[in-house]
Amino acid sequence: MRIAVLGLGSWGTAVACRLAGAGHEVRGWARDAGHRAALRSHRENQKYLPGLEFPDLLHVVDSLKAAADGVDWVVSAVPSHAVRPVARELAAVPGASPVVNLAKGLEEHTHRRMLEVLSEELGSDRPVASLVGPSHAEEVALDHPTAVVVTSRDGGFAADVQQAFTDPVFRVYTNPDVVGVEVAVALKNVIALAAGISAGLGYGDNSLGSLITRGLAEMTRLGRELGGRTETFFGLAGVGDLVTTCASRHSRNRRLGESIGMGQPVADALAGMTMVVEGVRTTAAARELADEHGVEMPIVEQVHAVLFGGVGPREALRDLMAREPRPEPESRGTP
């Protein structure tokens, strides 16, 4: 196939190389002209994913139109806050190629999931899917065995994506629960920020295990309220991505949280990140959604207080731990 990959950060680069290595003609595009020039010159993403050489079938082009015109599929690998403007630009390109989204997040203010954003900008008849799960680009580039999930309201397109992306070390499952999958992979970034803050404060495995477990409970509560299925949160998009993002040294959300936990001001910690930290914007959206739907999310509430309310990490942890004791098996089967 001919495939456009829009966005050549670490994950976009890893996916573009994987597709080109499988024999597809891939046109890659990045918004920054200097970044595009460096990619073409070095045939490697030295900024975000050094050491992974570009296959011969991967070509970096100078415009979104040049990338997407006449292709069979478009892979959108831009961060969540850029999905709408890039989709709007894509809508002006002739044709209606199906789109595979890689972003994990909720749009600020609208609280839209990524596939909702794409459908609003591209039209509801255009096939769209999200390919997500526990998949750090650094490890995919090294051919570490990885399993992810694809979700779409178009079951045939999801099956096609599954077939195109599956290879001996990259296994793709399908899940028709679009709401659950997209909510799960967005919210796990907020819990990973909390895990990083805990680590930055000097706490260890007991705290991490508690945050992952209670974070899963919060994710499930909100996801189910929004129409997702409980079982989705115990799959790759939920537990799988949650554990990976909370525990990994590759996780930029955990890394930002660690810096904040060690005492760095939030603004300074953010300024020191070279890649987008999806959990920051998602924290704001998740808190607003929780308030709107009357869903209790104490970890999200305290992460929001640290990021946006000027509350110190130790104060936030104290407030979290001082909550009224309660039974673990909660109502409606929440873990």
C-alpha positions in Angstrom: 0.0 0.0 0.0 0.8 3.7 -0.2 0.6 5.1 3.3 1.0 8.7 4.7 2.4 9.1 8.2 1.6 12.6 9.5 3.9 13.5 12.4 7.4 12.1 12.8 8.1 12.2 16.5 9.3 9.1 18.2 6.2 7.0 17.7 5.4 8.3 14.2 8.9 7.4 13.2 8.8 3.9 14.7 5.5 3.2 12.9 6.6 4.7 9.6 9.8 2.6 9.7 7.8 -0.5 10.6 5.4 0.0 7.7 8.1 0.7 5.2 10.1 -2.3 6.4 7.0 -4.4 5.7 7.1 -3.3 2.0 4.6 -0.4 2.0 5.5 2.9 0.3 5.5 5.4 3.1 5.4 9.2 2.8 6.3 10.8 6.1 5.6 14.4 7.0 6.5 16.6 10.0 5.2 20.2 10.5 8.7 21.7 11.3 10.8 22.4 8.2 14.1 22.1 10.0 13.1 18.7 11.4 12.1 17.5 7.9 15.4 18.6 6.5 17.3 16.7 9.3 15.3 13.6 8.7 16.0 13.6 5.0 19.7 14.4 5.5 20.4 11.7 8.1 17.8 9.1 7.1 17.3 8.7 10.9 15.4 10.6 13.5 18.3 11.8 15.6 16.2 14.1 17.7 13.5 11.7 18.9 14.5 8.1 18.0 18.3 7.9 17.3 19.7 4.7 15.9 16.8 3.6 13.8 17.8 3.8 10.1 15.0 4.6 7.6 14.1 1.9 5.2 14.4 2.7 1.5 10.6 2.9 1.1 10.2 5.7 3.7 10.4 9.1 2.1 10.1 12.4 3.9 8.0 15.0 2.0 7.6 18.7 2.4 3.8 19.2 2.8 0.8 17.4 4.2 -0.8 17.4 0.8 2.3 15.8 -0.8 2.1 13.1 1.9 -1.6 12.4 1.8 -2.6 12.9 -1.9 -3.4 9.6 -3.5 -2.5 7.3 -0.7 -4.5 4.3 0.5 -4.3 5.1 4.2 -3.3 8.0 6.4 -1.7 7.4 9.8 -2.1 10.4 12.1 0.8 10.4 14.5 0.5 13.9 15.8 -0.2 14.7 19.5 -3.8 14.9 20.7 -3.9 18.7 20.7 -2.8 18.8 17.0 -5.3 16.1 15.7 -8.0 18.6 14.9 -5.9 21.2 13.0 -4.1 18.5 11.1 -7.4 16.7 10.3 -8.8 20.0 9.1 -5.9 20.4 6.7 -6.2 16.8 5.6 -9.9 17.4 4.8 -8.8 19.7 2.0 -6.8 17.0 0.3 -8.7 15.3 -2.5 -9.9 11.8 -1.8 -11.1 10.2 1.4 -8.4 7.8 2.6 -9.1 6.0 5.8 -7.3 7.3 8.8 -5.5 5.4 11.6 -5.0 7.5 14.7 -2.1 6.9 17.1 -2.7 9.8 19.6 -3.9 9.1 23.2 -5.8 11.9 24.8 -8.9 13.9 25.3 -9.3 17.3 23.5 -9.2 20.2 25.9 -12.5 22.1 26.5 -14.6 19.9 24.1 -13.5 16.6 25.9 -13.8 14.8 22.6 -12.0 11.5 22.0 -9.6 11.4 19.0 -11.9 9.4 16.7 -14.7 11.9 17.5 -12.4 14.8 16.5 -11.4 13.0 13.3 -15.1 12.3 12.3 -16.1 15.9 13.0 -13.4 17.2 10.7 -13.3 14.5 8.0 -17.0 13.4 7.9 -18.7 10.5 9.6 -18.5 8.4 6.5 -14.7 8.2 6.4 -13.3 5.1 8.1 -11.2 6.0 11.2 -9.5 3.8 13.7 -7.3 4.2 16.8 -4.2 1.9 17.1 -3.2 2.2 20.8 -1.9 0.2 23.8 1.4 -0.4 25.7 3.9 0.5 23.0 6.9 2.7 23.7 8.6 3.7 20.4 12.0 3.0 21.8 11.2 -0.7 22.4 9.2 -1.2 19.2 12.2 0.2 17.3 14.3 -2.6 18.9 11.8 -5.3 17.9 10.7 -6.0 21.5 7.6 -8.2 21.4 4.6 -5.8 21.6 0.8 -6.2 21.7 -1.6 -3.4 21.0 -5.3 -2.9 20.1 -7.2 -1.3 17.3 -10.7 0.1 17.7 -13.1 1.4 15.2 -16.8 1.7 14.5 -16.0 0.1 11.2 -15.2 -3.5 12.0 -13.9 -4.2 8.5 -11.4 -1.4 8.7 -10.3 -2.5 12.1 -9.6 -6.0 10.7 -7.7 -4.5 7.8 -5.5 -2.4 10.2 -4.9 -5.5 12.3 -3.7 -7.4 9.3 -1.5 -4.6 8.0 0.3 -3.9 11.2 0.7 -7.4 12.6 4.1 -9.0 12.2 6.2 -11.5 14.1 7.0 -9.1 17.0 4.1 -6.7 16.8 0.7 -8.3 17.5 -2.6 -6.4 17.0 -5.9 -7.2 18.7 -9.3 -5.7 17.8 -11.8 -4.3 20.2 -15.1 -2.7 19.1 -15.5 -0.7 22.3 -14.3 2.6 20.9 -15.3 4.6 23.9 -13.6 2.3 26.4 -10.4 2.0 24.5 -9.9 5.7 23.8 -10.9 6.7 27.4 -8.6 4.1 28.9 -5.5 5.1 26.9 -6.1 8.8 27.6 -6.7 8.5 31.4 -3.7 6.2 32.1 -1.5 9.2 31.3 -3.0 11.1 34.3 -2.3 8.1 36.6 1.3 7.9 35.2 1.8 11.5 36.3 0.7 10.5 39.8 3.1 7.6 39.7 6.0 9.8 38.7 5.2 12.3 41.5 5.2 9.5 44.0 8.6 8.2 42.7 9.9 11.8 42.8 8.9 12.0 46.5 11.0 8.9 47.1 8.2 6.4 47.5 8.5 2.8 46.1 6.6 -0.2 45.0 3.9 -0.2 47.6 2.8 3.3 46.5 3.1 2.4 42.8 1.0 -0.7 43.2 -1.6 1.3 45.1 -1.7 4.1 42.5 -2.1 1.7 39.6 -4.9 -0.3 41.2 -6.9 2.7 42.5 -6.1 4.6 39.3 -7.6 1.7 37.3 -10.8 2.0 39.5 -11.1 5.7 38.6 -10.5 5.1 34.9 -13.1 2.4 34.9 -15.7 4.5 36.8 -15.5 7.4 34.3 -15.1 5.1 31.2 -18.2 3.2 32.1 -20.2 6.4 32.8 -19.2 7.6 29.3 -20.4 4.4 27.7 -17.3 2.1 27.8 -17.3 -1.5 28.8 -15.7 -2.6 32.1 -13.8 -5.4 30.5 -11.9 -3.0 28.2 -10.2 -1.5 31.2 -8.7 -4.9 32.0 -7.2 -5.3 28.6 -4.4 -3.8 26.6 -5.8 -0.3 26.5 -6.4 -0.3 30.2 -4.3 -2.4 32.5 -1.7 -3.0 29.8 -1.0 0.6 28.9 -1.5 1.7 32.5 1.2 -0.5 33.9 3.6 0.2 31.1 3.2 4.0 31.4 3.3 4.1 35.2 6.4 2.0 35.5 8.6 2.7 32.5 11.7 4.8 32.2 10.5 5.7 28.7 7.2 7.3 29.9 7.3 11.0 29.5 4.3 11.4 31.8 6.0 9.5 34.6 9.2 11.5 33.9 7.4 14.8 34.2 5.8 13.6 37.4 9.1 12.6 38.9 10.5 16.1 38.3 7.6 17.7 40.0 7.8 15.2 42.9 11.5 16.1 43.4 10.5 19.7 43.8 10.8 21.3 40.4 8.1 23.9 39.7 5.5 22.6 37.2 6.3 25.3 34.6 10.0 24.5 34.7 9.5 20.7 34.6 7.3 21.2 31.5 9.8 23.5 29.9 12.5 20.8 30.3 10.5 18.2 28.3 11.5 17.7 24.7 8.3 15.9 23.7 4.6 16.5 24.4 3.3 15.2 27.7 -0.3 14.1 26.8 -1.3 13.7 30.4 -1.3 17.4 31.3 -4.1 18.4 28.9 -5.9 15.2 29.6 -5.9 15.9 33.4 -7.8 19.1 32.8 -10.3 17.4 30.5 -10.7 14.4 32.8 -11.4 16.5 35.9 -14.1 18.5 34.0 -15.7 15.3 32.7 -15.7 13.8 36.2 -17.4 16.9 37.6 -19.9 17.0 34.8 -20.9 13.3 35.3 -20.6 13.2 39.0 -17.8 10.6 39.0 -15.4 10.5 42.0 -11.8 10.6 40.8 -9.6 11.5 43.8 -6.2 10.8 42.1 -7.2 12.8 39.0 -8.4 15.6 41.4 -5.0 15.8 43.2 -2.9 15.6 40.0 -5.0 18.5 38.8 -4.4 20.4 42.0 -0.7 20.0 41.6 -0.6 20.9 37.9 -3.0 23.8 37.9 -3.8 24.7 41.5 -0.4 25.4 43.0 -0.8 22.5 45.5 2.5 20.9 46.5 3.0 17.1 45.9 3.2 16.3 49.6 0.1 18.2 50.4 -1.8 16.5 47.5 -0.7 13.1 48.8 -1.8 13.9 52.3 -5.2 14.9 51.1 -5.5 11.8 49.0 -4.6 9.5 51.9 -6.8 11.3 54.4 -10.0 10.5 52.6 -12.7 8.6 54.5 -12.0 4.8 54.6 -14.2 2.7 52.4 -14.6 -0.9 51.2 -12.6 -1.9 48.1 -15.4 -3.7 46.2 -17.4 -0.7 45.3 -20.9 -0.4 43.9 -21.7 -1.5 40.3 -18.7 -3.9 40.2 -16.0 -1.2 40.1 -12.7 -2.7 41.2 
